[in-house]
Each structure stands twice: as C-alpha cells, then as structure tokens.
C-alpha cells in the first residue's frame, strides 16, 4: 500500500525554508558553521554578501569573516550554476569536482569556445595553471598571456577555458572588509595547499541542499546546483526522505527531521544581499515571490543590482546602500503597500 503524500501549503513552504536559511531567528552559529549549513552563499560581488551573515547570525563582526578569508579558511570560487560562491575551504575542495559539469557549461557554446573545447584544451589548461602558479592574474591578464601562444583564439575565450577547466579562487585582498583589489585568480589547490576531494557524492550534495532549502523538488535542486539528471539521485534517496505535494501537485522531498514550522509562525523583516541564494535556490520561487512580481521588479527597477527586503517572509521590496556626500544611505523601494 502506498502511503498518501502529505500536502504542504505555500505558507508552510515559506516558513520551512526561512527556518533552514536562519531567517526566522538569528542563529548562534559561527560564520564557518553557517557556510557549512547553507552550502555556501553566492558572492560574485566583491563584498555585498557581508549582510548575508549579519541578517542570519546573532553575533556577527564583519572583520571576523574578513579574517577567515585572509587565512584561507573560506574562499570565493565558481561552484553552483558556475557562479562565484563563498564556501569553506573544505567545501571548495569537495564540491568542485562534483559540480564540474555545471561550471563547464559556459564553455559549451558555439564558435571559438566550442572549437577550443574540442582541440588544444588540455594544453591551454596546463599553461594557464603554470602561469597562475607563478602569480595570480585577472581574466584580462591571463587571456592576453595565453593568446601569445594561441593567437587564433580570442583572449577572453582562453581565460574562460582556464576558469572552467581549473578550480580557481579569487584571491585577497578582494573581498576583505573595508578593502578591495582587482579580481585576480589562483589555482584552488595551490592556494589551499591541498588536492581536491573526488569522493564526495551527489547524494551527499542533495541531502545538504534539502537541509538548507527544503522541502524541494528535483527541478529545484537542479536549478540551484546547475547539475542535470538528479532524478535518479532523489529516487535512490527516496526511502530516507519525507515526500510532500505542494498546492500545484508537485512532488517535494525533505529530510525527515528538518524544521517545518506552521505557516503562521512570525517572520520578522529581513534584509538580504544581492544574489542571496534564498531567492535563487529553487526552480519554483513562488514560496518567496510570484513570477509576475519578480519579472515586473526586474523589468521596472533592475532588481538584480539590489538586495531584497523580506516582510512576513515574502519579497516586498529591494534595497541597497548608496554613497552620498561622504556618507551612505540605505535606499528601499517597495513593491507595494506593506501590511500594518
């Protein structure tokens, strides 16, 4: 006899994910523990991700996170969806081989990039690794150096080949609190002095994803990670998971003992940095914002250059800090009237 799947409402989904994302109440976790729990945070901007810690942690000093970056205990590297994420050094070493197909996708296009992928690719990677082991370089610098040997390819394509073919990190001082620098890259293994871990499994990744973003569908996990064909992984894990059905009849999976608070659980206002994964971690993002509102906000306001404001757990506006007259101002633009 098949056990009926439990229906889970949109409100319950919202509160469940907010709880996993440490957005219902600030956590006593350390920054390292937070990054491990969330499987990193998206961080392609040099420093706008610092509020992602502040909005989640009960005790947070940006200098502490900056120091972890300087000590190479955390790094910024291309992982999920081939975008730059801030992760622990351990996660960088174990996640990168698993996520290599997602990282490589930008090189799978047409023209010179495809041609490069089909011939001479390994030689380019070997030379790029040699150059970056000598000194970190920007994409522009690396592309120009590689083009000296492969002039038939655009320098940008050569630099992109290195980015997707070699695990790289964006090196400090870029990303440090109150400081910055050009976006320069070094090989991950050289930067950390350790080899990547090729034993981490897709099952491990899916379980951690559900712990931070669940309940979620196969499509959600694929949208978050950039990997495809995860259906078989979920089927293998099915005996260990709880299975729900959402309001649209979609099948959602979750860890049995993960928090799933009632839909009426209070959710205080929270500021999120630009590109925060809580709004990007699902194929169906309606638990936080309707498709109509998301498209309108992006078209009318250019919301991807802003952070987000959650009110009662839902995206209700965008925000960013703007420098003005030697100071700074927090600018908020609401999507509509707020409830009392």
C-alpha positions in Angstrom: 0.0 0.0 0.0 1.3 3.4 -1.0 1.3 6.0 1.8 -0.5 9.1 0.7 1.8 12.1 0.3 1.1 14.9 2.7 0.0 18.2 1.2 2.2 21.2 2.2 0.9 24.7 1.7 2.7 27.6 0.2 2.9 29.3 3.6 4.4 26.2 5.2 7.0 26.0 2.4 7.9 29.6 3.1 8.4 29.1 6.8 10.2 25.8 6.3 12.8 27.4 4.0 13.1 30.5 6.2 13.9 28.3 9.1 16.6 26.4 7.2 18.0 29.7 6.0 18.3 31.1 9.6 15.8 33.9 8.7 13.1 33.3 11.3 15.5 34.0 14.1 19.2 34.8 14.1 21.4 31.8 14.8 24.2 31.3 17.4 26.3 29.5 14.7 29.7 30.8 13.8 30.4 32.1 10.3 32.1 28.8 9.4 29.1 26.8 10.7 26.7 29.0 8.8 28.5 28.5 5.5 28.7 24.7 6.0 25.0 24.6 6.8 23.9 26.8 3.8 26.4 25.1 1.4 27.9 28.5 0.9 26.5 31.8 -0.1 26.6 33.4 -3.6 29.3 36.0 -3.6 30.3 37.2 -7.1 30.1 40.8 -5.9 33.3 41.8 -4.0 31.7 42.4 -0.7 27.9 42.9 -0.8 27.4 39.4 0.7 28.5 40.5 4.2 24.9 41.5 5.1 24.0 37.8 4.4 25.9 36.9 7.6 24.6 39.9 9.6 20.9 39.1 8.8 21.4 35.4 9.9 23.8 35.4 12.9 23.1 36.6 16.4 26.7 37.7 16.9 28.5 39.0 13.8 31.6 41.1 13.2 32.5 41.5 9.5 36.2 41.6 10.5 35.9 38.0 11.7 34.7 36.9 8.3 37.3 39.0 6.6 40.0 37.3 8.7 38.7 33.9 7.7 39.1 34.9 4.1 42.6 36.2 4.7 43.6 33.0 6.5 42.2 31.0 3.5 39.8 29.1 5.7 37.0 30.3 3.4 37.3 31.1 -0.3 35.4 32.6 -3.2 35.2 30.2 -6.2 33.0 29.2 -9.0 30.6 26.4 -8.0 26.8 26.1 -8.2 25.4 27.4 -11.5 29.0 28.3 -12.4 28.7 31.4 -10.2 31.1 32.6 -7.5 30.2 31.3 -4.1 31.8 31.9 -0.7 32.4 28.5 0.9 34.6 26.8 3.5 38.0 25.6 2.2 36.8 22.0 2.8 33.6 22.5 0.7 35.6 24.1 -2.1 37.8 21.0 -2.3 35.0 18.5 -2.2 32.3 20.3 -4.2 34.2 21.5 -7.2 34.8 18.1 -8.8 31.2 17.1 -8.3 30.0 20.4 -9.8 32.4 20.5 -12.7 29.7 19.8 -15.3 27.8 22.9 -14.1 31.0 25.0 -14.1 31.9 23.9 -17.6 28.6 24.9 -19.2 29.7 28.4 -20.2 32.3 26.8 -22.5 29.8 24.5 -24.3 28.7 27.3 -26.7 29.3 27.7 -30.4 32.2 29.2 -32.3 35.7 29.6 -31.0 34.8 28.4 -27.5 33.4 25.1 -28.8 36.4 24.8 -31.1 38.8 25.4 -28.2 36.9 22.8 -26.2 37.4 20.2 -29.0 41.1 20.8 -29.6 44.1 22.1 -27.6 42.1 22.4 -24.4 44.4 20.4 -22.1 47.5 22.3 -23.3 45.7 25.6 -22.6 44.9 24.4 -19.1 48.4 23.2 -18.4 49.8 26.6 -19.5 47.2 28.6 -17.6 47.9 26.6 -14.4 51.7 27.2 -14.8 51.2 31.0 -15.2 48.8 31.3 -12.3 51.0 29.3 -10.0 53.7 31.9 -10.6 51.3 34.8 -9.7 47.6 35.4 -9.6 46.2 37.2 -12.6 43.0 38.8 -13.8 41.0 37.3 -16.6 42.3 40.0 -18.9 45.9 39.4 -18.0 45.6 35.7 -18.3 43.8 35.8 -21.6 46.5 38.1 -23.1 49.3 35.8 -21.9 47.6 32.7 -23.3 46.9 34.4 -26.6 50.6 34.9 -27.1 50.7 31.1 -27.6 47.3 30.6 -29.1 46.6 33.8 -31.2 43.9 32.1 -33.2 41.6 32.2 -30.2 40.1 35.3 -28.5 41.8 36.1 -25.2 38.5 36.1 -23.4 37.8 32.5 -24.6 41.2 31.4 -23.4 40.7 32.9 -20.0 37.2 31.4 -19.8 38.7 28.0 -20.6 41.0 28.3 -17.7 38.2 29.5 -15.4 36.0 26.4 -16.1 38.8 23.9 -16.6 40.9 24.7 -13.5 39.4 25.1 -10.0 40.3 28.8 -9.3 39.8 31.1 -6.4 39.5 34.9 -6.3 42.4 35.9 -4.1 42.5 38.5 -1.4 42.6 41.5 -0.8 39.5 41.3 -3.0 36.6 40.6 -0.7 38.2 41.7 2.6 36.1 44.0 4.7 36.8 47.7 4.1 39.4 46.8 1.5 39.4 45.5 -2.1 41.5 44.8 -5.1 41.3 43.6 -8.7 39.6 40.3 -9.4 42.7 38.0 -9.6 42.7 34.3 -9.6 44.9 31.5 -8.4 44.5 27.7 -8.6 42.4 26.4 -5.7 44.8 23.5 -4.8 47.9 25.8 -4.8 46.0 28.5 -2.7 45.0 25.9 -0.1 47.9 23.5 -0.4 45.6 20.6 -0.7 44.2 18.4 -3.5 40.5 18.4 -4.4 38.4 15.6 -3.0 36.8 13.5 -5.7 34.9 11.1 -3.3 32.0 13.5 -2.5 28.8 12.1 -3.9 25.7 13.7 -5.5 23.7 12.0 -2.7 25.7 14.0 -0.1 25.0 17.2 -2.0 21.3 16.6 -2.4 20.9 15.9 1.4 22.7 19.1 2.2 20.6 21.0 -0.2 17.4 19.8 1.3 18.8 20.7 4.8 19.2 24.3 3.7 16.5 24.8 1.1 13.9 22.0 1.5 11.2 20.9 1.0 12.2 20.9 -2.7 11.7 19.2 -6.0 14.2 17.6 -8.3 13.9 20.6 -10.6 14.6 22.9 -7.6 17.8 21.0 -6.8 18.9 21.2 -10.4 18.2 24.9 -10.7 20.2 25.6 -7.5 23.2 23.4 -8.4 23.3 23.7 -12.2 23.5 19.9 -12.4 21.1 17.9 -14.5 19.7 14.4 -14.2 19.3 14.4 -10.4 16.1 12.4 -10.6 17.9 9.2 -10.1 19.7 10.6 -7.1 16.4 11.5 -5.5 15.0 8.1 -6.3 17.9 6.4 -4.6 17.4 8.6 -1.5 13.6 8.3 -1.5 13.4 5.7 1.3 15.3 8.1 3.5 13.2 11.2 2.7 9.7 12.6 3.5 7.7 13.3 0.4 5.1 16.1 0.1 2.8 17.5 -2.5 2.6 21.3 -3.0 -0.5 23.3 -4.0 0.2 22.7 -7.6 0.6 19.0 -7.2 4.3 18.9 -7.5 6.3 16.3 -5.6 8.6 17.7 -3.0 11.3 16.0 -0.9 12.7 16.7 2.5 14.7 15.4 5.4 12.5 13.6 7.9 13.6 15.7 11.0 14.1 19.1 9.3 12.2 22.0 10.8 8.8 22.7 9.2 7.1 25.5 11.3 3.4 26.3 10.9 2.5 28.9 8.2 1.5 31.4 10.8 5.0 31.4 12.6 6.1 35.1 12.9 8.7 36.1 10.3 10.5 39.4 11.1 11.6 41.7 8.3 15.0 40.7 6.9 17.4 42.4 4.6 19.1 40.1 2.0 22.2 41.0 -0.1 22.1 40.9 -3.9 22.0 37.4 -5.3 21.2 35.8 -2.0 20.5 32.1 -2.6 17.3 32.1 -0.6 15.6 33.7 -3.6 17.7 31.8 -6.2 17.7 28.3 -4.8 14.6 26.9 -6.4 13.2 26.5 -9.9 9.8 27.5 -8.5 10.4 30.6 -6.4 6.8 31.3 -5.6 7.3 30.4 -1.9 9.0 33.9 -1.7 7.9 35.9 -4.7 5.4 35.4 -7.5 6.7 35.1 -11.0 4.7 38.1 -12.1 6.1 40.3 -9.4 9.7 39.1 -9.9 9.5 39.8 -13.7 8.0 43.2 -13.1 10.5 44.2 -10.5 13.4 43.2 -12.7 12.0 45.0 -15.7 11.0 48.2 -14.0 13.7 48.6 -11.3 16.6 46.4 -12.4 16.3 44.4 -9.2 19.3 42.2 -9.8 21.5 45.1 -8.8 19.8 45.4 -5.5 19.4 43.4 -2.3 15.9 42.3 -1.2 13.6 43.1 1.7 11.5 40.3 3.1 8.4 41.2 5.1 6.3 38.4 6.6 8.6 36.0 4.7 7.8 37.4 1.2 9.9 39.6 -1.1 8.3 43.0 -0.6 11.0 45.4 -1.9 14.6 46.0 -2.9 17.3 47.8 -1.1 20.9 48.9 -1.5 23.4 51.2 0.2 24.3 54.3 -1.8 27.2 56.6 -1.1 26.1 60.2 -0.8 28.0 63.4 0.3 30.8 61.5 2.1 28.3 59.2 3.8 26.0 56.3 3.0 22.2 55.9 2.8 20.1 52.8 2.8 17.6 53.1 -0.1 14.5 50.9 -0.1 12.0 50.7 -2.9 8.8 48.8 -2.0 6.8 46.6 -4.5 3.6 47.8 -2.9 1.9 48.9 0.4 3.0 46.9 3.5 0.6 45.4 5.9 0.3 47.1 9.3 
